Amino acid sequence: FVRGIILRKASDTASDTANTRKWRQDALAAFKKAVEYDDENWEAYNLIGVSLTELGDSIALEYFKTATSKFPDNQEIKYWNGWSLRNFGHYEEANDTYSEAAQMDSASYWTFLAYSDLGDMYKDISLEPDRYNTAINYYSNALACDTTAFETYAKRGDAYAQNKQYQLAEADYRKALKLETNYEPAIEGLNLIAGKR
């Protein structure tokens, strides 16, 4: 397991795509070996699914299905399962899985991420007519978990702007800039809505 973690870290620092892929494949093999030795190692199960998703192999969904049935109360696995489903275009299942993860603990880091990802999914992918309001609600839930998340303020600002709620968009962009001076997406957002209020 530790070998897999080291190989994953190496893949993050690899300078070219071929090396990154090789390190990730080696890390994946190490995590699979860890599960062979200890089938209660939830972190290894989780990282097998994450690694397969990063490598673009949809067998990741089967690993997550096994992991979530084996460790049903593990919020981190539930979150990463939603992330994997989203990456492979299973948006309805991702929505349900993220929502389940968020409901497991109302204020954890994984709840924040689940709500943020749901906001992204509705803002950027969904074709629902009320998608921006839905995204705004999810971003608001995420910000209830972490009021210092300047990226999320900027994303909610984008959703407000796309929903033609320019004053609210401006307020969020300014909150993002207050938390992170010169945050480029917030500056770009303010420039895009200039004169639209």
Salt bridges, closest charged atoms under 4 A:
ASP12 OD1 - ARG24 NH2 3.86
ASP26 OD2 - LYS22 NZ 2.63
GLU36 OE1 - LYS33 NZ 3.78
ASP39 OD2 - LYS70 NZ 3.70
GLU40 OE2 - LYS70 NZ 3.15
GLU54 OE1 - ARG8 NH1 2.78
GLU54 OE1 - ARG24 NE 3.57
GLU62 OE2 - LYS65 NZ 3.75
GLU93 OE2 - HIS90 ND1 3.41
GLU100 OE1 - LYS78 NZ 3.05
ASP117 OD1 - ARG86 NH1 3.86
ASP120 OD2 - LYS155 NZ 3.08
ASP124 OD1 - LYS123 NZ 2.83
GLU170 OE2 - ARG174 NE 2.94
GLU170 OE1 - ARG197 NE 2.67
ASP172 OD2 - ARG156 NE 2.53
ASP172 OD1 - LYS175 NZ 3.97
